[in-house]
């Protein structure tokens, strides 16, 4: 759910193909290996500039999200739907909009908003490029760019239910040179802020999974109350609810309309 946990804001994010051959990005981050050789070369310099000149680097996880792997991937591809469900179920104040292929705008309702661009994905890993801002009373207005490496592992809990453990490594580069120069003084506070945002996003998704398992009727009611979600999104929510009910060892709950 990277779009829900970022510090980023931009109206355009486009790679610079002219520079791609001169840059490189390491494949290992916090002991996890990512297939950087499969990343579109046009994006490599964008990632390199942040990773090579980061203000802070943070690691979060592994954090559990109570969805089967296939459903978790589908939810990652639907940030606006996930944000709307979380908002309607009063789990958070997230909002999100599609801004292009693999590109989403997001706002966490707590001062952070931005554009998230999916740069690479496979079954166990994703790489995101972000631009945006964060407005808080504790810090000056922060604007900058980030790279988030997401690693996912499918696991089973003690009850045999499938879940996903997510681990994220984020590199943040502030745009403000003065703030970047003060990074040694602010680093601890900035890192705690980034970690809190990342952790809260994944933990909120886990809370959503618990509600879907325990109160499917309520979740479907919220998806269908005015303004109702599009038909394809309602169908997806029903699919998730039925799958979670079945995998939890119970018969799928009978749904009710508003």
Secondary structure, 3 states (H helix, E strand, C coil): CHHHCCCECCCCCCCCHHHHHHCCCCCEECCEECCHHHCCHHHHHHHHHHHHCCCEEEEEEEEEECCCHHHHHHHHCCHHHHHHHHHHCCCCCCEEEEEECCEEEEECCCCEEEEEEEEEECCCEEEEEEEEEECCCCCCCEEEEEEEEEEEEEEECCCCCEEEEEEEEEEEEECCHHHHHCHHHHHHHHHHHHHHHHHHHHHHHHHHHHHHHHCHHHHHHHHHCCCCCCHHHHHHHHHHHHHHHHHCCCCCCCCCCC
